[in-house]
């Protein structure tokens, strides 16, 4: 499948829908047949694989109705009903609130949507009605904060705090795998207080695949919460929005399709509600469907830039492979997507925070997060362009990759000035920018930037029906590009084995379970207890597990794992070879490219 001639057949596209395909895993955790050999693919081939995976979001089912899909009638009708609930709050915001909440990528999407739509309301001189919650607080917007995801009480308390004094709350909980205890705690609280809260759950597994493992200190599981919500769906006292969008390109990496589909679904809902509220026209099925199709076109326009995306991916991969860094320098909401993409590389690929970093013009003033500036928390929370210029730029050279991210509506003179400063230190400068077809003034200014950049990825859009809809397309397009760049760069660095994240951090219950399943698959050892033992040996760096380790709880294991690297690769070496701890560590130090180390193990 490797090489520039890669293509996908219809049978491969739908293979994951078969009941016989990895039946022990929920859809969001399955491996995608399209990317089985992404770790051996050429750069252009890699981009085509990612395009095919993203296209699965909009594919119809195979006719057997195995799963709901993004465009299924039931999904569209549910989006309509939720939009009508939002419309009521937008029209009459007194004592009312729409809360969006999630963990990791889901929480970052909640932040992006809540702040973006509040800004739109303020521009219309309307009261803001949206609030966001992210597990771990605002520091989780910029760095991995996995442990709070496992705390349902923390989720419930954070929801109560946000909703003090409110009499009507539409709560939208986002959990791509229907698995986060933090969100389960919030949904359970909503169900206990139906006089105030209407819960909405967004995720990408069918209800019966919701996580059913016990949550410490709770009488409920995520699945039992979903089942209780399901009983209220017919009376519209709760809503489930859970289409299947197919397995992720990199197994379990919900920052990709999970994040994109979350953005699409909730932007459709909130845009429809605003349109209805301010034009006095009803939310319609056709309107929802048309907006969804516009996002499908966004995918086509974005991946029409295959050559430009490939160039960026190649440059970023070369930088990471030689131990250097990738920097995103952005403006406005596109810069926020750069910050988000960079923050996700640590937990996903076991990357250091310096490997890929994002910076935003205006810093925290532009970010507009609840807790304000976080710079006092450390260097990885310094996100302004001034921070880049003062701390990062002096140490850059041609081995580093810098990517400018902006639109024709930003202050392009600022972009030119920053590009000149960067160009003095490195020629490895690239631009990703969006413009509207026929904008001659933007084209003139862009010429100055093109002369300074090694490559420029220009994405041109037709004149929009509205400025807000164009901004949303720019955002999704930018997310797709940056996800492709950072994912592909880590593939080139050797962090992926087939299409599995073998160097994933094991820092919460979801990732702990994922690691055990991954070991079962890659080692050929079906006994989960042996795989868990290998994981614990790698976490605690011991050859023999002590009684204290064996009887420690999951929280202790994941907290200890937070300080460890190469946990899953080391556990896999234990299982495949029987080597001691010292021997396994030496083995992996000699061959840090995970795929090559594991291939050698198998010989």
C-alpha positions in Angstrom: 0.0 0.0 0.0 3.0 2.3 0.3 4.0 4.7 -2.4 2.5 7.4 -4.5 0.1 5.0 -6.2 -1.9 4.4 -3.0 -5.6 4.3 -3.4 -8.6 3.0 -1.4 -11.3 0.7 -2.7 -15.0 1.0 -1.5 -14.6 -2.3 0.3 -11.7 -1.0 2.3 -13.5 2.3 3.0 -16.3 0.4 4.7 -14.4 -2.6 6.1 -14.5 -1.2 9.7 -18.3 -1.5 9.6 -18.3 -5.2 9.5 -19.3 -6.9 12.8 -16.3 -9.2 12.4 -13.8 -6.3 12.3 -12.1 -5.9 15.7 -15.4 -6.7 17.4 -14.0 -6.3 20.9 -13.3 -2.5 20.3 -15.7 0.4 20.1 -15.6 2.3 16.8 -13.5 5.2 18.1 -10.8 2.8 19.2 -10.6 0.5 16.2 -7.7 0.7 13.8 -8.5 2.2 10.4 -8.0 -0.2 7.5 -7.1 2.8 5.2 -3.9 3.6 7.3 -2.6 0.1 8.2 0.8 1.0 6.5 0.9 4.8 7.1 4.3 4.3 8.9 5.8 3.0 5.6 4.0 5.5 3.3 5.5 8.3 1.2 4.6 11.8 2.3 2.1 12.3 -0.5 0.6 8.9 0.1 0.2 9.8 3.8 -1.8 12.9 3.0 -4.1 10.9 0.7 -4.6 8.4 3.5 -5.6 11.2 5.9 -7.9 12.7 3.3 -9.7 9.3 2.8 -10.1 8.9 6.6 -11.5 12.4 7.0 -13.9 11.7 4.0 -15.4 8.8 6.1 -17.1 11.5 8.3 -19.6 12.2 5.4 -20.0 8.7 4.0 -23.3 7.1 4.1 -23.7 3.6 5.6 -23.5 0.4 3.6 -27.3 -0.1 3.7 -27.4 -2.4 6.8 -27.9 0.5 9.2 -25.1 -0.8 11.4 -24.4 2.7 12.6 -25.9 6.2 12.5 -23.8 8.5 10.4 -23.2 12.2 10.3 -25.9 12.8 7.7 -28.4 10.2 9.0 -32.0 11.4 9.3 -32.1 10.8 13.1 -28.9 12.8 13.6 -30.1 15.7 11.5 -33.4 15.7 13.3 -31.7 15.7 16.7 -29.5 18.6 15.7 -32.7 20.5 14.7 -34.2 19.9 18.1 -31.1 21.0 20.0 -30.8 24.1 17.9 -34.3 25.0 18.8 -33.4 24.7 22.5 -30.4 27.0 22.0 -32.6 29.5 20.0 -34.9 29.8 23.0 -32.0 30.7 25.3 -30.4 33.1 22.8 -33.8 34.9 22.5 -34.4 35.0 26.2 -31.0 34.7 28.1 -32.3 35.7 31.5 -31.2 33.1 34.1 -30.2 30.8 31.3 -26.9 29.3 30.0 -25.6 26.9 27.4 -22.6 25.0 28.8 -20.2 23.1 26.6 -17.9 20.7 28.4 -15.3 18.0 27.6 -11.8 16.6 28.3 -8.7 17.1 26.2 -9.6 17.8 22.5 -13.3 17.9 23.4 -12.8 20.5 26.0 -10.7 22.6 23.7 -13.4 22.4 21.1 -15.9 23.5 23.8 -13.7 26.5 24.5 -13.3 27.4 20.8 -17.0 27.2 20.2 -18.2 29.0 23.4 -15.8 31.9 23.0 -16.4 32.2 19.3 -20.2 32.3 19.5 -20.1 34.6 22.5 -18.0 37.0 20.4 -20.6 36.8 17.7 -23.4 37.7 20.1 -21.5 40.7 21.5 -21.0 42.0 18.0 -24.8 42.0 17.7 -25.1 43.7 21.0 -26.7 40.6 22.5 -25.9 39.0 25.8 -23.4 36.1 25.7 -25.1 32.8 26.7 -22.2 30.3 26.3 -19.8 28.9 28.9 -17.1 26.3 28.6 -15.7 23.7 31.0 -12.5 21.7 30.3 -11.2 19.0 32.7 -8.1 20.4 34.4 -9.1 24.1 33.9 -7.5 26.5 31.4 -4.1 25.0 31.7 -5.6 22.0 29.8 -6.2 24.3 26.8 -2.4 24.4 26.3 -1.0 21.2 27.9 -1.9 17.7 28.8 -4.0 17.4 32.0 -5.1 13.8 31.9 -5.8 12.9 35.5 -8.9 15.2 36.0 -10.6 13.4 33.2 -11.1 10.5 35.6 -12.8 12.6 38.3 -16.6 12.6 38.0 -17.0 14.6 41.2 -14.7 17.3 39.8 -16.9 17.4 36.7 -20.1 17.8 38.7 -18.6 20.5 40.9 -17.3 22.5 38.0 -20.7 22.4 36.4 -22.5 23.5 39.6 -20.0 26.4 39.9 -20.6 27.6 36.4 -24.4 27.4 36.7 -24.9 29.1 40.1 -28.2 31.1 40.0 -29.3 29.7 36.6 -32.8 28.4 36.2 -32.4 26.9 32.7 -29.3 25.2 31.5 -28.7 23.3 28.2 -25.6 21.2 29.0 -23.6 19.8 26.1 -21.2 17.1 27.2 -18.6 16.0 24.7 -16.9 12.6 25.0 -15.8 11.2 21.7 -15.5 7.6 23.0 -18.5 7.9 25.4 -15.9 7.2 28.1 -14.8 10.2 30.2 -15.8 9.9 33.9 -15.5 13.8 34.2 -18.3 14.2 31.7 -20.3 11.2 33.1 -20.4 13.0 36.5 -21.8 16.1 34.8 -24.5 14.2 32.9 -25.5 12.3 36.0 -25.9 15.6 37.9 -28.1 16.9 35.0 -30.3 13.8 35.2 -30.7 14.4 38.9 -31.9 18.0 38.4 -34.2 17.9 35.4 -36.0 21.0 36.5 -32.9 23.1 35.5 -30.8 21.0 33.2 -31.4 19.5 29.8 -28.4 17.2 29.0 -27.0 16.7 25.5 -24.3 14.1 24.8 -22.0 14.3 21.8 -19.8 11.3 20.9 -18.9 8.9 18.1 -19.8 5.4 19.3 -23.2 3.8 19.4 -24.7 3.9 22.9 -24.1 0.2 23.6 -20.4 0.8 23.1 -20.2 3.4 25.9 -17.6 2.5 28.5 -19.0 0.2 31.2 -16.0 0.0 33.5 -16.8 0.9 37.2 -15.9 4.5 38.1 -14.2 4.6 41.6 -16.6 6.1 44.2 -19.6 6.1 41.8 -22.7 4.0 41.6 -22.8 4.6 37.8 -20.8 3.9 34.7 -20.7 5.9 31.5 -22.9 3.3 29.8 -25.5 3.4 32.6 -25.7 7.2 32.3 -26.2 6.9 28.5 -28.9 4.3 29.1 -30.7 6.7 31.5 -30.5 9.5 29.0 -31.8 7.1 26.3 -35.0 6.7 28.3 -35.6 10.5 28.2 -34.8 11.0 24.5 -38.3 10.3 23.3 -39.7 13.0 25.5 -36.9 15.3 24.5 -35.8 15.8 28.0 -32.3 14.6 26.9 -30.5 14.3 23.6 -27.9 11.9 22.1 -25.8 13.0 19.2 -23.6 10.0 18.5 -23.0 9.2 14.8 -20.1 7.0 13.9 -17.5 8.7 11.8 -15.2 5.7 11.4 -11.9 4.8 13.1 -9.2 7.5 13.5 -6.3 7.6 11.0 -4.1 6.9 14.0 -5.9 4.5 16.2 -7.7 6.2 19.1 -6.4 9.7 18.2 -9.8 11.5 18.8 -8.1 14.8 18.3 -8.5 14.3 14.6 -11.9 13.1 13.3 -13.4 13.3 16.8 -12.4 16.9 17.2 -13.4 17.8 13.6 -16.8 16.1 13.8 -17.5 17.8 17.2 -16.7 21.2 15.6 -19.0 20.5 12.6 -22.0 19.2 14.6 -22.0 21.9 17.2 -21.3 24.8 14.9 -24.2 23.6 12.8 -26.4 23.6 15.9 -25.3 27.0 17.2 -25.2 28.7 13.8 -28.8 27.4 13.0 -30.0 28.7 16.4 -28.5 32.2 15.9 -29.9 32.4 12.3 -33.3 31.5 13.6 -33.2 33.9 16.5 -32.0 36.9 14.6 -33.9 36.5 11.2 -37.1 35.2 12.7 -37.0 32.1 10.4 -37.4 28.6 11.8 -34.7 25.9 12.1 -35.2 23.5 9.2 -34.0 20.1 8.2 -32.8 21.4 4.8 -30.9 24.2 6.5 -29.1 21.8 8.8 -28.3 19.5 5.9 -27.0 22.3 3.7 -24.7 23.6 6.4 -23.3 20.0 6.9 -22.7 19.7 3.1 -20.7 23.0 3.2 -18.3 21.3 5.6 -17.9 18.4 3.3 -16.9 20.9 0.6 -14.4 22.3 3.1 -12.6 19.0 3.1 -12.5 18.9 -0.7 -11.1 22.4 -0.9 -8.5 21.8 1.8 -7.2 18.4 0.5 -7.1 19.9 -3.0 -3.9 21.4 -1.7 -2.2 18.0 -1.5 1.2 19.3 -2.7 1.3 22.2 -0.3 0.3 20.0 2.7 2.9 17.4 1.7 5.6 20.1 1.7 4.7 21.3 5.2 4.5 17.7 6.5 7.9 16.9 5.0 9.5 20.0 6.5 8.0 19.4 9.9 9.1 15.7 9.9 12.7 16.6 9.0 12.8 19.0 11.9 11.5 16.5 14.4 13.8 13.7 13.1 16.9 15.8 13.8 15.7 16.8 17.2 14.6 20.3 16.3 11.2 22.1 16.6 8.1 23.2 14.7 6.5 26.6 15.5 3.1 27.8 14.5 2.8 31.6 14.5 -0.9 32.5 14.0 -3.5 35.2 14.1 -7.1 35.1 15.5 -9.0 31.9 15.9 -6.7 30.1 13.4 -3.8 30.7 15.9 -6.0 29.1 18.6 -6.2 26.0 16.4 -2.4 26.1 16.2 -2.2 26.2 20.0 -4.6 23.3 20.3 -2.8 21.2 17.7 0.5 21.7 19.5 -0.9 20.9 22.9 -2.2 17.5 21.7 1.2 16.2 20.6 2.5 15.5 24.1 -0.2 13.0 25.2 -0.7 11.6 21.7 2.9 11.0 20.6 4.9 11.3 23.9 6.4 14.5 22.5 8.2 17.2 24.5 6.5 20.5 24.7 9.3 22.2 22.7 8.8 19.8 19.7 5.7 21.6 18.4 4.6 24.9 19.8 1.9 27.4 19.0 1.9 31.2 19.4 -0.9 33.7 19.0 -0.8 37.4 18.1 -2.1 39.3 21.1 -1.4 36.4 23.6 -4.0 35.8 26.3 -5.8 39.0 25.4 -6.8 37.4 22.1 -7.3 33.9 23.6 -9.9 35.4 26.0 -9.9 32.3 28.3 -11.7 32.3 31.6 -8.6 32.3 33.9 -6.7 35.0 32.0 -2.8 34.9 31.5 -1.2 31.6 32.6 2.4 32.6 32.0 3.3 32.2 35.6 2.7 28.5 35.3 5.9 28.0 33.2 7.4 28.5 29.8 5.0 26.2 28.0 2.2 28.6 28.9 3.9 31.6 27.2 2.0 31.9 24.0 2.3 35.4 22.6 4.4 36.3 19.5 6.5 38.4 21.9 7.3 35.2 23.8 8.4 33.6 20.6 10.6 36.5 19.6 12.2 36.8 23.0 12.8 33.2 23.9 12.5 30.9 20.8 13.7 33.0 17.8 17.3 33.5 19.0 18.0 29.7 19.0 16.4 28.9 15.6 18.3 27.8 12.6 17.5 26.2 9.2 16.7 22.8 10.9 13.6 24.3 12.6 10.3 24.8 10.8 8.2 27.9 11.3 4.7 28.1 9.9 2.7 31.4 9.6 -1.1 30.9 9.8 -3.4 33.7 8.9 -6.2 35.0 6.5 -6.5 38.0 4.1 -8.6 39.7 6.7 -5.8 39.8 9.4 -3.3 42.6 9.5 -1.0 41.2 6.8 1.5 44.0 7.4 2.1 42.4 10.8 2.6 39.0 9.1 5.2 40.6 6.8 7.1 42.2 9.7 7.2 38.9 11.6 8.2 36.9 8.5 11.2 39.2 8.1 12.3 38.7 11.7 12.1 35.0 11.3 13.8 34.9 8.0 16.9 36.4 9.5 17.3 33.2 11.6 16.0 30.5 9.3 15.1 30.0 5.7 12.7 27.1 6.7 9.7 29.5 6.8 6.3 28.6 5.4 2.9 30.2 5.2 -0.7 28.8 5.4 -3.2 31.5 4.5 -6.8 31.8 3.4 -8.3 34.3 1.0 -11.5 35.0 -0.9 -11.5 34.6 -4.6 -10.9 37.9 -6.4 -9.3 39.8 -3.5 -6.7 41.7 -5.5 -5.5 43.8 -2.5 -4.7 40.6 -0.5 -2.8 39.2 -3.5 -0.5 42.2 -3.6 0.4 42.0 0.1 0.9 38.3 -0.1 3.7 38.7 -2.7 6.0 40.2 0.0 5.4 37.1 2.2 5.9 34.7 -0.6 9.3 36.1 -1.3 10.3 35.4 2.3 8.9 31.9 2.6 10.2 28.6 1.4 6.6 27.5 0.6 3.2 29.1 0.7 0.0 27.2 1.0 -2.8 29.4 -0.4 -6.3 28.2 0.1 -8.8 30.3 -1.9 -12.5 30.3 -1.1 -15.6 31.5 -3.0 -17.3 34.7 -1.8 -19.3 33.6 1.3 -22.9 33.9 2.1 -21.8 35.2 5.5 -18.5 36.2 7.1 -19.2 33.9 10.1 -19.7 30.8 7.9 -16.4 31.6 6.0 -14.5 31.9 9.3 -15.8 28.5 10.4 -14.6 26.9 7.1 -11.2 28.6 7.5 -11.0 27.1 11.0 -11.9 23.5 10.0 -9.6 23.8 7.0 -6.7 25.0 9.2 -7.4 22.2 11.7 -7.2 19.6 9.0 -3.9 21.0 7.7 -2.3 21.2 11.1 -3.5 17.8 12.2 -2.0 16.3 9.0 1.3 18.2 9.5 1.8 17.2 13.2 0.6 13.6 12.8 2.7 13.0 9.6 5.7 14.6 11.2 5.5 12.2 14.1 5.0 9.3 11.8 8.2 10.3 10.0 9.9 10.5 13.4 9.0 6.9 14.0 6.4 7.4 16.7 3.8 5.2 15.0 3.7 1.4 14.5 1.4 0.6 11.6 -1.3 3.1 12.7 -1.0 2.7 16.4 0.4 5.3 18.9 2.8 3.0 20.6 4.5 5.8 22.6 1.2 7.1 24.1 1.3 8.4 27.7 -0.6 6.1 30.1 -1.9 8.9 32.3 -5.6 8.2 32.8 -7.9 5.3 32.8 -8.9 5.6 29.1 -5.2 5.5 28.1 -4.4 2.7 30.5 -7.1 0.5 29.0 -6.0 1.5 25.5 -2.4 0.5 26.3 -3.5 -3.0 27.5 -5.6 -3.6 24.4 -2.7 -2.3 22.2 -0.3 -4.8 23.8 -2.8 -7.6 23.3 -3.0 -6.9 19.6 0.7 -6.2 18.9 2.1 -8.9 21.0 -0.4 -11.6 20.1 -0.9 -12.3 23.8 -4.7 -12.5 24.4 -4.4 -12.6 28.2 -5.0 -9.0 29.5 -3.5 -9.8 32.9 -0.1 -10.5 31.3 -0.3 -7.3 29.3 -1.3 -5.3 32.4 1.7 -6.8 34.3 4.0 -5.7 31.5 2.5 -2.2 31.6 3.1 -2.0 35.4 6.7 -3.3 35.1 7.3 -0.5 32.5 5.6 2.2 34.7 7.4 1.3 37.9 10.6 0.3 36.2 10.9 -3.1 38.0 11.5 -6.6 36.9 9.2 -8.1 39.5 6.0 -6.5 40.7 5.8 -6.0 44.5 2.7 -6.6 46.6 2.3 -2.8 47.0 2.3 -2.3 43.3 -0.2 -5.1 42.6 -2.6 -3.7 45.2 -2.3 0.0 44.2 -5.3 1.6 42.5 -5.5 2.8 39.0 -5.0 6.4 40.0 -1.7 5.6 41.6 -0.6 3.8 38.4 -1.5 6.7 36.1 0.1 9.3 38.3 3.3 7.3 38.4 3.1 6.9 34.6 3.1 10.7 34.2 6.8 10.8 34.9 7.7 7.8 32.5 8.5 7.6 28.9 8.3 4.7 26.4 5.9 2.8 28.7 4.1 0.9 26.0 7.2 0.2 23.8 9.0 -1.1 26.9 6.1 -3.3 27.9 5.9 -4.7 24.4 9.6 -5.6 24.5 9.0 -7.4 27.8 6.2 -9.4 26.2 8.0 -10.2 22.9 11.5 -11.0 24.3 11.4 -11.7 28.0 14.2 -9.2 28.5 15.0 -7.7 31.9 14.3 -4.0 32.6 17.9 -3.0 32.0 18.1 -5.0 28.8 14.9 -3.5 27.5 15.9 0.0 28.3 19.2 -0.5 26.5 17.5 -2.1 23.5 15.2 1.0 23.1 18.0 3.5 23.6 20.0 1.8 20.8 17.0 2.0 18.5 14.7 5.0 19.4 12.6 4.7 16.3 9.7 2.6 17.8 8.7 0.8 14.6 12.2 -0.3 13.8 12.9 -1.4 17.4 9.7 -3.4 17.5 10.3 -5.0 14.1 13.8 -6.0 15.3 12.2 -7.5 18.4 9.9 -9.7 16.3 12.8 -11.2 14.3 
